Amino acid sequence: MTERFTGNFTQQDPIPDDGIAAALDVLRHGRLHRYNEAPGETSHTALLEQEFAQLMGADYALAVSSGGYAIATALRALGVGAGDEVLTNAFTLAPVPGAIASVGASPVFVGVTQALTIDLDHLAKLVAPEDAPRVLLLSHMRGHICDMDRLMAICDAAGVRVIEDCAHTMGARWNGVLSGRHGVMAAYSTQTYKHVNSGEGGLLVSDDPDLMARAIILSGSYMLYERHLAGPPPEAFEKVKYVTPNISGRMDNLRAAILRPQLAKLNQQCAAWNARYRVVEEGLRHTPGLTVIDRPEAEDYVMSSFQFLLLDWSDADVLEVVSRCADRGVELKWFGGAEPAGFTSRYDSWRYADTPELPDTDRILRGILDLRLPLTFSLDDCALIARIIRDVVAITHQSRS
């Protein structure tokens, strides 16, 4: 009998009961704005920032309205503006180059390797000229982390400052160092489908007091910045408060109340995601025509999705796999399509930016298939999903031969 999967690839875990209780309390008292505090009260948003800074081992943290807003705020804090160029991954999602465009700058795309990480050889060539961009917005796309030691050596030697987009790597590590702790600033997402869920939201961390002072004022603190428990000292704001615009994008207390209990359970949730990832990984190994992404020993990943490659397949054959899997209840997203679809798009889809010639990257993108692994899936569900994909790929591969 042909196996089918009947689960929902977009159904997340419910919000924890203590998060629901905290949210109801905020709704009952009505003080949703982060600076609307009763006498003697500390807002949920300020406490979330303090707890996230401690979790990440960062000096400072800021909670904002989205991950994309966090990235744009980091760029502005670094002084990136109209006419500047910013290096970033060719394999990423639209909010990353979108954040660069939002500050008037232009993305300069760096290639992707078969490991789905930024091409460090290509990066080294791009930063070599004297007039090269001096900011890299590094996307740990879909949870894949490059050799951060080598990346930082390249960037430090060239005077390139690094902002890390950790939307898919909250809680992950490279060589024991938490993702986001290599660059000067790091942005995280709390959007649904990420490692903590407030529907929409973002977090920004840094150890640099001047950068974080700018970020806090940019986020819309007005002169209430002293209420940030995870902010820099008052003297850092004195340098920037008259010259930094307010571009309001604060997080509210309702979302912060939902997030705080989830942060407390982050490590166990990450372990649960990785268990599901490994079941799919083992189920797909040695499938004819399919390439599994091998993970380096130094990478302590946190995977809420799964990617595999159908390298050098025709577009028609890849689409046949997507269609046949869909018929059996497995939703695959293809990053190689010429037209954007849903959340997926290619670097040449972003026509507000120059499109370089990246043939090696194009080959990889044409082969990337992606699926979500929500925690509502059991390990048995994941084994079934792997069997279906393996079966469909094997049948389609055989018909190609």
Secondary structure, 3 states (H helix, E strand, C coil): CCCCCCCCCCCCCCCCHHHHHHHHHHHHHCCCCCCCCCCCCCCHHHHHHHHHHHHHCCCEEEEECCHHHHHHHHHHHCCCCCCCEEEEECCCCCHHHHHHHHCCCEEEEECECCCCCECHHHHHHHHCCCCCCCEEEEECHHHCCCCHHHHHHHHHHHCCEEEEECCCCCCCEECCEECCCCCCEEEEECCCCCCCCCCCCEEEEECCHHHHHHHHHHCCCCCCHHHCCCCCCHHHHHCCCCCCCCCCCECCHHHHHHHHHHHHCHHHHHHHHHHHHHHHHHHHCCCCCCEECCCCCCEECCCCEEEEECCCCCHHHHHHHHHHHHHCCCCCEECCCCCCECCECCHHHCCCCCCCCCHHHHHHHCCEEEEECCCCCCHHHHHHHHHHHHHHHHHHHHHHC
